[in-house]
Amino acid sequence: MRLILPVLAAGALALFAQIDTAAAKGCIKGAVVGGVAGHYAGHHGLMGAAAGCVIGHHEANKKARQTNGAAPSK
Protein backbone atom coordinates (compact mmCIF):
# COMPACT_ATOMS: atom_id res chain seq x y z
CA MET A 1 0.00 0.00 0.00
CA ARG A 2 2.87 2.35 0.75
CA LEU A 3 4.39 1.83 -2.69
CA ILE A 4 1.20 2.43 -4.69
CA LEU A 5 0.81 6.12 -3.87
CA PRO A 6 4.33 7.22 -4.96
CA VAL A 7 4.08 5.15 -8.14
CA LEU A 8 0.72 6.70 -9.03
CA ALA A 9 2.00 10.19 -8.24
CA ALA A 10 5.06 9.69 -10.46
CA GLY A 11 2.86 8.39 -13.28
CA ALA A 12 0.50 11.34 -12.99
CA LEU A 13 3.38 13.80 -13.08
CA ALA A 14 4.79 12.10 -16.17
CA LEU A 15 1.43 12.33 -17.93
CA PHE A 16 0.86 15.97 -17.00
CA ALA A 17 4.35 16.89 -18.19
CA GLN A 18 3.44 15.72 -21.70
CA ILE A 19 0.21 17.68 -22.09
CA ASP A 20 0.18 20.08 -25.03
CA THR A 21 -2.13 22.97 -24.21
CA ALA A 22 -2.28 24.29 -27.78
CA ALA A 23 -3.84 21.06 -29.03
CA ALA A 24 -6.64 21.27 -26.47
CA LYS A 25 -8.15 24.45 -27.88
CA GLY A 26 -11.90 24.34 -27.36
CA CYS A 27 -11.77 21.09 -25.44
CA ILE A 28 -11.94 22.52 -21.93
CA LYS A 29 -14.96 24.72 -22.60
CA GLY A 30 -16.74 21.91 -24.44
CA ALA A 31 -15.97 19.42 -21.68
CA VAL A 32 -17.41 21.70 -19.02
CA VAL A 33 -20.60 22.34 -20.99
CA GLY A 34 -20.94 18.69 -21.99
CA GLY A 35 -20.29 17.48 -18.45
CA VAL A 36 -22.99 19.70 -17.00
CA ALA A 37 -25.45 18.74 -19.74
CA GLY A 38 -24.63 15.05 -19.31
CA HIS A 39 -25.08 15.28 -15.55
CA TYR A 40 -28.55 16.73 -15.89
CA ALA A 41 -29.47 14.28 -18.67
CA GLY A 42 -29.33 11.15 -16.57
CA HIS A 43 -26.08 11.38 -14.58
CA HIS A 44 -23.81 10.82 -17.58
CA GLY A 45 -21.35 13.61 -16.83
CA LEU A 46 -18.21 11.77 -17.97
CA MET A 47 -19.70 10.79 -21.31
CA GLY A 48 -21.00 14.32 -21.78
CA ALA A 49 -17.59 15.77 -20.97
CA ALA A 50 -15.87 13.49 -23.49
CA ALA A 51 -18.38 14.32 -26.22
CA GLY A 52 -18.19 18.02 -25.36
CA CYS A 53 -14.42 17.96 -25.65
CA VAL A 54 -14.59 16.40 -29.12
CA ILE A 55 -17.25 18.83 -30.32
CA GLY A 56 -15.52 21.85 -28.77
CA HIS A 57 -12.21 20.92 -30.40
CA HIS A 58 -13.94 20.46 -33.77
CA GLU A 59 -15.68 23.83 -33.51
CA ALA A 60 -12.44 25.58 -32.52
CA ASN A 61 -10.68 24.10 -35.56
CA LYS A 62 -13.55 25.13 -37.82
CA LYS A 63 -13.41 28.68 -36.48
CA ALA A 64 -9.63 28.79 -36.94
CA ARG A 65 -9.99 27.68 -40.58
CA GLN A 66 -12.57 30.40 -41.22
CA THR A 67 -10.37 33.01 -39.57
CA ASN A 68 -7.38 31.99 -41.69
CA GLY A 69 -9.42 32.19 -44.88
CA ALA A 70 -9.16 28.53 -45.78
CA ALA A 71 -12.15 26.80 -47.35
CA PRO A 72 -13.84 24.34 -44.98
CA SER A 73 -13.44 20.69 -45.97
CA LYS A 74 -16.52 18.54 -46.52
PyMOL Python script that loads the backbone (N, CA, C, O; Angstrom):
from pymol import cmd

cmd.read_pdbstr("""\
ATOM      1  N   MET A   1       0.826  -1.196   0.000  1.00  0.00           N
ATOM      2  CA  MET A   1       0.000   0.000   0.000  1.00  0.00           C
ATOM      3  C   MET A   1       0.864   1.251   0.000  1.00  0.00           C
ATOM      4  O   MET A   1       0.501   2.263  -0.600  1.00  0.00           O
ATOM      5  N   ARG A   2       1.997   1.181   0.667  1.00  0.00           N
ATOM      6  CA  ARG A   2       2.874   2.348   0.747  1.00  0.00           C
ATOM      7  C   ARG A   2       3.548   2.646  -0.587  1.00  0.00           C
ATOM      8  O   ARG A   2       3.914   3.791  -0.853  1.00  0.00           O
ATOM      9  N   LEU A   3       3.714   1.643  -1.414  1.00  0.00           N
ATOM     10  CA  LEU A   3       4.394   1.828  -2.690  1.00  0.00           C
ATOM     11  C   LEU A   3       3.446   2.337  -3.779  1.00  0.00           C
ATOM     12  O   LEU A   3       3.894   2.967  -4.737  1.00  0.00           O
ATOM     13  N   ILE A   4       2.162   2.076  -3.649  1.00  0.00           N
ATOM     14  CA  ILE A   4       1.202   2.429  -4.686  1.00  0.00           C
ATOM     15  C   ILE A   4       1.088   3.942  -4.864  1.00  0.00           C
ATOM     16  O   ILE A   4       1.080   4.430  -5.994  1.00  0.00           O
ATOM     17  N   LEU A   5       1.003   4.677  -3.779  1.00  0.00           N
ATOM     18  CA  LEU A   5       0.811   6.125  -3.874  1.00  0.00           C
ATOM     19  C   LEU A   5       1.978   6.832  -4.574  1.00  0.00           C
ATOM     20  O   LEU A   5       1.728   7.653  -5.456  1.00  0.00           O
ATOM     21  N   PRO A   6       3.233   6.555  -4.226  1.00  0.00           N
ATOM     22  CA  PRO A   6       4.329   7.217  -4.956  1.00  0.00           C
ATOM     23  C   PRO A   6       4.393   6.835  -6.436  1.00  0.00           C
ATOM     24  O   PRO A   6       4.736   7.664  -7.279  1.00  0.00           O
ATOM     25  N   VAL A   7       4.065   5.591  -6.747  1.00  0.00           N
ATOM     26  CA  VAL A   7       4.082   5.155  -8.145  1.00  0.00           C
ATOM     27  C   VAL A   7       2.987   5.867  -8.931  1.00  0.00           C
ATOM     28  O   VAL A   7       3.222   6.311 -10.055  1.00  0.00           O
ATOM     29  N   LEU A   8       1.796   5.978  -8.352  1.00  0.00           N
ATOM     30  CA  LEU A   8       0.716   6.696  -9.025  1.00  0.00           C
ATOM     31  C   LEU A   8       1.040   8.179  -9.178  1.00  0.00           C
ATOM     32  O   LEU A   8       0.744   8.774 -10.214  1.00  0.00           O
ATOM     33  N   ALA A   9       1.637   8.773  -8.165  1.00  0.00           N
ATOM     34  CA  ALA A   9       2.002  10.189  -8.244  1.00  0.00           C
ATOM     35  C   ALA A   9       3.047  10.426  -9.332  1.00  0.00           C
ATOM     36  O   ALA A   9       2.954  11.401 -10.078  1.00  0.00           O
ATOM     37  N   ALA A  10       4.031   9.548  -9.425  1.00  0.00           N
ATOM     38  CA  ALA A  10       5.055   9.693 -10.459  1.00  0.00           C
ATOM     39  C   ALA A  10       4.448   9.523 -11.853  1.00  0.00           C
ATOM     40  O   ALA A  10       4.815  10.239 -12.785  1.00  0.00           O
ATOM     41  N   GLY A  11       3.529   8.584 -11.992  1.00  0.00           N
ATOM     42  CA  GLY A  11       2.861   8.386 -13.279  1.00  0.00           C
ATOM     43  C   GLY A  11       2.016   9.587 -13.667  1.00  0.00           C
ATOM     44  O   GLY A  11       2.002   9.990 -14.830  1.00  0.00           O
ATOM     45  N   ALA A  12       1.316  10.159 -12.703  1.00  0.00           N
ATOM     46  CA  ALA A  12       0.496  11.339 -12.985  1.00  0.00           C
ATOM     47  C   ALA A  12       1.360  12.517 -13.389  1.00  0.00           C
ATOM     48  O   ALA A  12       1.013  13.254 -14.312  1.00  0.00           O
ATOM     49  N   LEU A  13       2.478  12.704 -12.711  1.00  0.00           N
ATOM     50  CA  LEU A  13       3.381  13.798 -13.077  1.00  0.00           C
ATOM     51  C   LEU A  13       3.953  13.604 -14.479  1.00  0.00           C
ATOM     52  O   LEU A  13       4.107  14.569 -15.227  1.00  0.00           O
ATOM     53  N   ALA A  14       4.266  12.371 -14.834  1.00  0.00           N
ATOM     54  CA  ALA A  14       4.795  12.098 -16.170  1.00  0.00           C
ATOM     55  C   ALA A  14       3.747  12.393 -17.243  1.00  0.00           C
ATOM     56  O   ALA A  14       4.075  12.918 -18.306  1.00  0.00           O
ATOM     57  N   LEU A  15       2.487  12.055 -16.962  1.00  0.00           N
ATOM     58  CA  LEU A  15       1.430  12.335 -17.933  1.00  0.00           C
ATOM     59  C   LEU A  15       1.170  13.825 -18.067  1.00  0.00           C
ATOM     60  O   LEU A  15       1.001  14.326 -19.179  1.00  0.00           O
ATOM     61  N   PHE A  16       1.137  14.538 -16.954  1.00  0.00           N
ATOM     62  CA  PHE A  16       0.865  15.967 -17.005  1.00  0.00           C
ATOM     63  C   PHE A  16       2.012  16.742 -17.646  1.00  0.00           C
ATOM     64  O   PHE A  16       1.793  17.822 -18.196  1.00  0.00           O
ATOM     65  N   ALA A  17       3.209  16.217 -17.584  1.00  0.00           N
ATOM     66  CA  ALA A  17       4.346  16.895 -18.191  1.00  0.00           C
ATOM     67  C   ALA A  17       4.276  16.839 -19.717  1.00  0.00           C
ATOM     68  O   ALA A  17       4.907  17.649 -20.396  1.00  0.00           O
ATOM     69  N   GLN A  18       3.517  15.895 -20.254  1.00  0.00           N
ATOM     70  CA  GLN A  18       3.442  15.718 -21.704  1.00  0.00           C
ATOM     71  C   GLN A  18       2.244  16.397 -22.337  1.00  0.00           C
ATOM     72  O   GLN A  18       2.071  16.316 -23.553  1.00  0.00           O
ATOM     73  N   ILE A  19       1.424  17.055 -21.563  1.00  0.00           N
ATOM     74  CA  ILE A  19       0.209  17.678 -22.088  1.00  0.00           C
ATOM     75  C   ILE A  19       0.569  18.886 -22.944  1.00  0.00           C
ATOM     76  O   ILE A  19       1.362  19.734 -22.534  1.00  0.00           O
ATOM     77  N   ASP A  20      -0.013  18.956 -24.122  1.00  0.00           N
ATOM     78  CA  ASP A  20       0.181  20.077 -25.031  1.00  0.00           C
ATOM     79  C   ASP A  20      -1.072  20.944 -24.974  1.00  0.00           C
ATOM     80  O   ASP A  20      -2.133  20.533 -25.444  1.00  0.00           O
ATOM     81  N   THR A  21      -0.957  22.133 -24.405  1.00  0.00           N
ATOM     82  CA  THR A  21      -2.135  22.968 -24.213  1.00  0.00           C
ATOM     83  C   THR A  21      -2.662  23.546 -25.517  1.00  0.00           C
ATOM     84  O   THR A  21      -3.855  23.835 -25.614  1.00  0.00           O
ATOM     85  N   ALA A  22      -1.817  23.720 -26.517  1.00  0.00           N
ATOM     86  CA  ALA A  22      -2.282  24.291 -27.776  1.00  0.00           C
ATOM     87  C   ALA A  22      -3.199  23.324 -28.520  1.00  0.00           C
ATOM     88  O   ALA A  22      -4.082  23.764 -29.256  1.00  0.00           O
ATOM     89  N   ALA A  23      -3.013  22.039 -28.348  1.00  0.00           N
ATOM     90  CA  ALA A  23      -3.838  21.056 -29.034  1.00  0.00           C
ATOM     91  C   ALA A  23      -5.213  20.910 -28.393  1.00  0.00           C
ATOM     92  O   ALA A  23      -6.116  20.331 -28.996  1.00  0.00           O
ATOM     93  N   ALA A  24      -5.382  21.426 -27.185  1.00  0.00           N
ATOM     94  CA  ALA A  24      -6.642  21.274 -26.474  1.00  0.00           C
ATOM     95  C   ALA A  24      -7.557  22.477 -26.646  1.00  0.00           C
ATOM     96  O   ALA A  24      -8.451  22.696 -25.829  1.00  0.00           O
ATOM     97  N   LYS A  25      -7.345  23.246 -27.683  1.00  0.00           N
ATOM     98  CA  LYS A  25      -8.148  24.451 -27.879  1.00  0.00           C
ATOM     99  C   LYS A  25      -9.605  24.070 -28.093  1.00  0.00           C
ATOM    100  O   LYS A  25      -9.925  23.292 -28.992  1.00  0.00           O
ATOM    101  N   GLY A  26     -10.476  24.615 -27.273  1.00  0.00           N
ATOM    102  CA  GLY A  26     -11.902  24.344 -27.363  1.00  0.00           C
ATOM    103  C   GLY A  26     -12.347  23.144 -26.554  1.00  0.00           C
ATOM    104  O   GLY A  26     -13.540  22.976 -26.302  1.00  0.00           O
ATOM    105  N   CYS A  27     -11.415  22.315 -26.147  1.00  0.00           N
ATOM    106  CA  CYS A  27     -11.766  21.089 -25.436  1.00  0.00           C
ATOM    107  C   CYS A  27     -12.253  21.373 -24.021  1.00  0.00           C
ATOM    108  O   CYS A  27     -13.237  20.780 -23.578  1.00  0.00           O
ATOM    109  N   ILE A  28     -11.589  22.259 -23.317  1.00  0.00           N
ATOM    110  CA  ILE A  28     -11.943  22.519 -21.925  1.00  0.00           C
ATOM    111  C   ILE A  28     -13.353  23.103 -21.821  1.00  0.00           C
ATOM    112  O   ILE A  28     -14.162  22.648 -21.012  1.00  0.00           O
ATOM    113  N   LYS A  29     -13.635  24.100 -22.632  1.00  0.00           N
ATOM    114  CA  LYS A  29     -14.958  24.724 -22.602  1.00  0.00           C
ATOM    115  C   LYS A  29     -16.039  23.716 -22.985  1.00  0.00           C
ATOM    116  O   LYS A  29     -17.092  23.663 -22.350  1.00  0.00           O
ATOM    117  N   GLY A  30     -15.784  22.926 -24.010  1.00  0.00           N
ATOM    118  CA  GLY A  30     -16.743  21.914 -24.440  1.00  0.00           C
ATOM    119  C   GLY A  30     -16.944  20.831 -23.398  1.00  0.00           C
ATOM    120  O   GLY A  30     -18.058  20.342 -23.214  1.00  0.00           O
ATOM    121  N   ALA A  31     -15.864  20.451 -22.710  1.00  0.00           N
ATOM    122  CA  ALA A  31     -15.970  19.421 -21.684  1.00  0.00           C
ATOM    123  C   ALA A  31     -16.798  19.904 -20.497  1.00  0.00           C
ATOM    124  O   ALA A  31     -17.579  19.141 -19.927  1.00  0.00           O
ATOM    125  N   VAL A  32     -16.627  21.165 -20.129  1.00  0.00           N
ATOM    126  CA  VAL A  32     -17.413  21.704 -19.018  1.00  0.00           C
ATOM    127  C   VAL A  32     -18.891  21.741 -19.385  1.00  0.00           C
ATOM    128  O   VAL A  32     -19.736  21.299 -18.606  1.00  0.00           O
ATOM    129  N   VAL A  33     -19.203  22.258 -20.549  1.00  0.00           N
ATOM    130  CA  VAL A  33     -20.597  22.344 -20.987  1.00  0.00           C
ATOM    131  C   VAL A  33     -21.195  20.945 -21.157  1.00  0.00           C
ATOM    132  O   VAL A  33     -22.315  20.686 -20.715  1.00  0.00           O
ATOM    133  N   GLY A  34     -20.451  20.055 -21.793  1.00  0.00           N
ATOM    134  CA  GLY A  34     -20.936  18.694 -21.992  1.00  0.00           C
ATOM    135  C   GLY A  34     -21.092  17.931 -20.694  1.00  0.00           C
ATOM    136  O   GLY A  34     -22.028  17.145 -20.549  1.00  0.00           O
ATOM    137  N   GLY A  35     -20.191  18.150 -19.747  1.00  0.00           N
ATOM    138  CA  GLY A  35     -20.290  17.483 -18.454  1.00  0.00           C
ATOM    139  C   GLY A  35     -21.521  17.911 -17.676  1.00  0.00           C
ATOM    140  O   GLY A  35     -22.203  17.085 -17.069  1.00  0.00           O
ATOM    141  N   VAL A  36     -21.797  19.195 -17.696  1.00  0.00           N
ATOM    142  CA  VAL A  36     -22.989  19.699 -17.003  1.00  0.00           C
ATOM    143  C   VAL A  36     -24.249  19.177 -17.684  1.00  0.00           C
ATOM    144  O   VAL A  36     -25.183  18.734 -17.015  1.00  0.00           O
ATOM    145  N   ALA A  37     -24.275  19.231 -19.011  1.00  0.00           N
ATOM    146  CA  ALA A  37     -25.449  18.738 -19.740  1.00  0.00           C
ATOM    147  C   ALA A  37     -25.638  17.239 -19.518  1.00  0.00           C
ATOM    148  O   ALA A  37     -26.761  16.771 -19.333  1.00  0.00           O
ATOM    149  N   GLY A  38     -24.538  16.488 -19.537  1.00  0.00           N
ATOM    150  CA  GLY A  38     -24.630  15.050 -19.307  1.00  0.00           C
ATOM    151  C   GLY A  38     -25.083  14.714 -17.900  1.00  0.00           C
ATOM    152  O   GLY A  38     -25.811  13.743 -17.694  1.00  0.00           O
ATOM    153  N   HIS A  39     -24.662  15.506 -16.936  1.00  0.00           N
ATOM    154  CA  HIS A  39     -25.079  15.278 -15.554  1.00  0.00           C
ATOM    155  C   HIS A  39     -26.587  15.448 -15.406  1.00  0.00           C
ATOM    156  O   HIS A  39     -27.246  14.638 -14.754  1.00  0.00           O
ATOM    157  N   TYR A  40     -27.118  16.479 -15.998  1.00  0.00           N
ATOM    158  CA  TYR A  40     -28.554  16.727 -15.892  1.00  0.00           C
ATOM    159  C   TYR A  40     -29.371  15.815 -16.794  1.00  0.00           C
ATOM    160  O   TYR A  40     -30.580  15.689 -16.601  1.00  0.00           O
ATOM    161  N   ALA A  41     -28.749  15.186 -17.761  1.00  0.00           N
ATOM    162  CA  ALA A  41     -29.472  14.284 -18.666  1.00  0.00           C
ATOM    163  C   ALA A  41     -29.238  12.829 -18.261  1.00  0.00           C
ATOM    164  O   ALA A  41     -28.925  11.991 -19.107  1.00  0.00           O
ATOM    165  N   GLY A  42     -29.386  12.535 -17.007  1.00  0.00           N
ATOM    166  CA  GLY A  42     -29.327  11.147 -16.574  1.00  0.00           C
ATOM    167  C   GLY A  42     -28.025  10.743 -15.922  1.00  0.00           C
ATOM    168  O   GLY A  42     -27.651   9.572 -15.983  1.00  0.00           O
ATOM    169  N   HIS A  43     -27.322  11.671 -15.302  1.00  0.00           N
ATOM    170  CA  HIS A  43     -26.078  11.381 -14.579  1.00  0.00           C
ATOM    171  C   HIS A  43     -25.013  10.737 -15.466  1.00  0.00           C
ATOM    172  O   HIS A  43     -24.376   9.759 -15.074  1.00  0.00           O
ATOM    173  N   HIS A  44     -24.830  11.287 -16.649  1.00  0.00           N
ATOM    174  CA  HIS A  44     -23.808  10.818 -17.580  1.00  0.00           C
ATOM    175  C   HIS A  44     -22.788  11.932 -17.813  1.00  0.00           C
ATOM    176  O   HIS A  44     -22.496  12.286 -18.956  1.00  0.00           O
ATOM    177  N   GLY A  45     -22.256  12.475 -16.738  1.00  0.00           N
ATOM    178  CA  GLY A  45     -21.351  13.610 -16.826  1.00  0.00           C
ATOM    179  C   GLY A  45     -20.057  13.296 -17.549  1.00  0.00           C
ATOM    180  O   GLY A  45     -19.571  14.125 -18.318  1.00  0.00           O
ATOM    181  N   LEU A  46     -19.480  12.116 -17.323  1.00  0.00           N
ATOM    182  CA  LEU A  46     -18.212  11.772 -17.972  1.00  0.00           C
ATOM    183  C   LEU A  46     -18.377  11.595 -19.476  1.00  0.00           C
ATOM    184  O   LEU A  46     -17.539  12.044 -20.258  1.00  0.00           O
ATOM    185  N   MET A  47     -19.456  10.943 -19.873  1.00  0.00           N
ATOM    186  CA  MET A  47     -19.699  10.786 -21.313  1.00  0.00           C
ATOM    187  C   MET A  47     -19.989  12.134 -21.962  1.00  0.00           C
ATOM    188  O   MET A  47     -19.551  12.392 -23.083  1.00  0.00           O
ATOM    189  N   GLY A  48     -20.721  12.987 -21.265  1.00  0.00           N
ATOM    190  CA  GLY A  48     -20.999  14.321 -21.779  1.00  0.00           C
ATOM    191  C   GLY A  48     -19.743  15.155 -21.899  1.00  0.00           C
ATOM    192  O   GLY A  48     -19.583  15.910 -22.858  1.00  0.00           O
ATOM    193  N   ALA A  49     -18.842  15.022 -20.922  1.00  0.00           N
ATOM    194  CA  ALA A  49     -17.589  15.767 -20.968  1.00  0.00           C
ATOM    195  C   ALA A  49     -16.715  15.308 -22.131  1.00  0.00           C
ATOM    196  O   ALA A  49     -16.091  16.131 -22.801  1.00  0.00           O
ATOM    197  N   ALA A  50     -16.666  14.007 -22.374  1.00  0.00           N
ATOM    198  CA  ALA A  50     -15.870  13.487 -23.486  1.00  0.00           C
ATOM    199  C   ALA A  50     -16.438  13.956 -24.825  1.00  0.00           C
ATOM    200  O   ALA A  50     -15.692  14.388 -25.704  1.00  0.00           O
ATOM    201  N   ALA A  51     -17.743  13.871 -24.973  1.00  0.00           N
ATOM    202  CA  ALA A  51     -18.376  14.322 -26.218  1.00  0.00           C
ATOM    203  C   ALA A  51     -18.222  15.834 -26.386  1.00  0.00           C
ATOM    204  O   ALA A  51     -17.985  16.317 -27.493  1.00  0.00           O
ATOM    205  N   GLY A  52     -18.356  16.571 -25.298  1.00  0.00           N
ATOM    206  CA  GLY A  52     -18.193  18.019 -25.361  1.00  0.00           C
ATOM    207  C   GLY A  52     -16.793  18.421 -25.749  1.00  0.00           C
ATOM    208  O   GLY A  52     -16.603  19.402 -26.468  1.00  0.00           O
ATOM    209  N   CYS A  53     -15.812  17.679 -25.286  1.00  0.00           N
ATOM    210  CA  CYS A  53     -14.425  17.956 -25.651  1.00  0.00           C
ATOM    211  C   CYS A  53     -14.215  17.763 -27.150  1.00  0.00           C
ATOM    212  O   CYS A  53     -13.587  18.594 -27.806  1.00  0.00           O
ATOM    213  N   VAL A  54     -14.739  16.672 -27.683  1.00  0.00           N
ATOM    214  CA  VAL A  54     -14.594  16.398 -29.120  1.00  0.00           C
ATOM    215  C   VAL A  54     -15.283  17.477 -29.946  1.00  0.00           C
ATOM    216  O   VAL A  54     -14.712  17.983 -30.912  1.00  0.00           O
ATOM    217  N   ILE A  55     -16.497  17.825 -29.570  1.00  0.00           N
ATOM    218  CA  ILE A  55     -17.250  18.830 -30.321  1.00  0.00           C
ATOM    219  C   ILE A  55     -16.605  20.205 -30.185  1.00  0.00           C
ATOM    220  O   ILE A  55     -16.505  20.943 -31.166  1.00  0.00           O
ATOM    221  N   GLY A  56     -16.167  20.553 -28.977  1.00  0.00           N
ATOM    222  CA  GLY A  56     -15.519  21.847 -28.772  1.00  0.00           C
ATOM    223  C   GLY A  56     -14.231  21.979 -29.562  1.00  0.00           C
ATOM    224  O   GLY A  56     -13.942  23.042 -30.111  1.00  0.00           O
ATOM    225  N   HIS A  57     -13.453  20.901 -29.623  1.00  0.00           N
ATOM    226  CA  HIS A  57     -12.212  20.916 -30.398  1.00  0.00           C
ATOM    227  C   HIS A  57     -12.511  21.059 -31.892  1.00  0.00           C
ATOM    228  O   HIS A  57     -11.816  21.787 -32.602  1.00  0.00           O
ATOM    229  N   HIS A  58     -13.541  20.365 -32.363  1.00  0.00           N
ATOM    230  CA  HIS A  58     -13.940  20.463 -33.773  1.00  0.00           C
ATOM    231  C   HIS A  58     -14.386  21.881 -34.118  1.00  0.00           C
ATOM    232  O   HIS A  58     -13.996  22.427 -35.150  1.00  0.00           O
ATOM    233  N   GLU A  59     -15.193  22.463 -33.263  1.00  0.00           N
ATOM    234  CA  GLU A  59     -15.678  23.825 -33.513  1.00  0.00           C
ATOM    235  C   GLU A  59     -14.543  24.845 -33.476  1.00  0.00           C
ATOM    236  O   GLU A  59     -14.544  25.794 -34.261  1.00  0.00           O
ATOM    237  N   ALA A  60     -13.581  24.666 -32.583  1.00  0.00           N
ATOM    238  CA  ALA A  60     -12.441  25.579 -32.522  1.00  0.00           C
ATOM    239  C   ALA A  60     -11.600  25.483 -33.792  1.00  0.00           C
ATOM    240  O   ALA A  60     -11.119  26.496 -34.298  1.00  0.00           O
ATOM    241  N   ASN A  61     -11.424  24.263 -34.306  1.00  0.00           N
ATOM    242  CA  ASN A  61     -10.679  24.095 -35.561  1.00  0.00           C
ATOM    243  C   ASN A  61     -11.430  24.714 -36.728  1.00  0.00           C
ATOM    244  O   ASN A  61     -10.824  25.324 -37.609  1.00  0.00           O
ATOM    245  N   LYS A  62     -12.746  24.557 -36.737  1.00  0.00           N
ATOM    246  CA  LYS A  62     -13.552  25.134 -37.818  1.00  0.00           C
ATOM    247  C   LYS A  62     -13.466  26.656 -37.793  1.00  0.00           C
ATOM    248  O   LYS A  62     -13.352  27.296 -38.839  1.00  0.00           O
ATOM    249  N   LYS A  63     -13.522  27.227 -36.605  1.00  0.00           N
ATOM    250  CA  LYS A  63     -13.412  28.684 -36.477  1.00  0.00           C
ATOM    251  C   LYS A  63     -12.032  29.170 -36.899  1.00  0.00           C
ATOM    252  O   LYS A  63     -11.908  30.224 -37.522  1.00  0.00           O
ATOM    253  N   ALA A  64     -10.997  28.411 -36.565  1.00  0.00           N
ATOM    254  CA  ALA A  64      -9.635  28.789 -36.944  1.00  0.00           C
ATOM    255  C   ALA A  64      -9.461  28.747 -38.462  1.00  0.00           C
ATOM    256  O   ALA A  64      -8.782  29.598 -39.036  1.00  0.00           O
ATOM    257  N   ARG A  65     -10.077  27.753 -39.109  1.00  0.00           N
ATOM    258  CA  ARG A  65      -9.990  27.682 -40.578  1.00  0.00           C
ATOM    259  C   ARG A  65     -10.694  28.866 -41.219  1.00  0.00           C
ATOM    260  O   ARG A  65     -10.202  29.419 -42.203  1.00  0.00           O
ATOM    261  N   GLN A  66     -11.838  29.263 -40.676  1.00  0.00           N
ATOM    262  CA  GLN A  66     -12.572  30.396 -41.222  1.00  0.00           C
ATOM    263  C   GLN A  66     -11.803  31.689 -41.013  1.00  0.00           C
ATOM    264  O   GLN A  66     -11.807  32.564 -41.879  1.00  0.00           O
ATOM    265  N   THR A  67     -11.151  31.812 -39.881  1.00  0.00           N
ATOM    266  CA  THR A  67     -10.366  33.014 -39.572  1.00  0.00           C
ATOM    267  C   THR A  67      -9.168  33.122 -40.498  1.00  0.00           C
ATOM    268  O   THR A  67      -8.802  34.219 -40.919  1.00  0.00           O
ATOM    269  N   ASN A  68      -8.551  31.979 -40.820  1.00  0.00           N
ATOM    270  CA  ASN A  68      -7.384  31.992 -41.686  1.00  0.00           C
ATOM    271  C   ASN A  68      -7.734  32.099 -43.156  1.00  0.00           C
ATOM    272  O   ASN A  68      -6.839  32.252 -43.987  1.00  0.00           O
ATOM    273  N   GLY A  69      -8.989  32.024 -43.496  1.00  0.00           N
ATOM    274  CA  GLY A  69      -9.420  32.187 -44.883  1.00  0.00           C
ATOM    275  C   GLY A  69      -9.410  30.917 -45.687  1.00  0.00           C
ATOM    276  O   GLY A  69      -9.621  30.960 -46.899  1.00  0.00           O
ATOM    277  N   ALA A  70      -9.175  29.794 -45.061  1.00  0.00           N
ATOM    278  CA  ALA A  70      -9.161  28.525 -45.783  1.00  0.00           C
ATOM    279  C   ALA A  70     -10.593  28.045 -45.973  1.00  0.00           C
ATOM    280  O   ALA A  70     -11.463  28.300 -45.141  1.00  0.00           O
ATOM    281  N   ALA A  71     -10.822  27.349 -47.076  1.00  0.00           N
ATOM    282  CA  ALA A  71     -12.148  26.801 -47.350  1.00  0.00           C
ATOM    283  C   ALA A  71     -12.392  25.598 -46.448  1.00  0.00           C
ATOM    284  O   ALA A  71     -11.501  24.760 -46.307  1.00  0.00           O
ATOM    285  N   PRO A  72     -13.568  25.483 -45.830  1.00  0.00           N
ATOM    286  CA  PRO A  72     -13.839  24.340 -44.976  1.00  0.00           C
ATOM    287  C   PRO A  72     -13.936  23.062 -45.791  1.00  0.00           C
ATOM    288  O   PRO A  72     -14.501  23.061 -46.885  1.00  0.00           O
ATOM    289  N   SER A  73     -13.389  21.978 -45.268  1.00  0.00           N
ATOM    290  CA  SER A  73     -13.441  20.693 -45.973  1.00  0.00           C
ATOM    291  C   SER A  73     -14.778  20.031 -45.709  1.00  0.00           C
ATOM    292  O   SER A  73     -15.397  20.254 -44.669  1.00  0.00           O
ATOM    293  N   LYS A  74     -15.221  19.214 -46.656  1.00  0.00           N
ATOM    294  CA  LYS A  74     -16.515  18.538 -46.525  1.00  0.00           C
ATOM    295  C   LYS A  74     -16.354  17.168 -45.970  1.00  0.00           C
ATOM    296  O   LYS A  74     -17.341  16.454 -45.791  1.00  0.00           O
TER     297      LYS A  74
END
""", "prot")
cmd.dss("prot")
cmd.show_as("cartoon", "prot")
cmd.util.cbc("prot")
cmd.orient("prot")
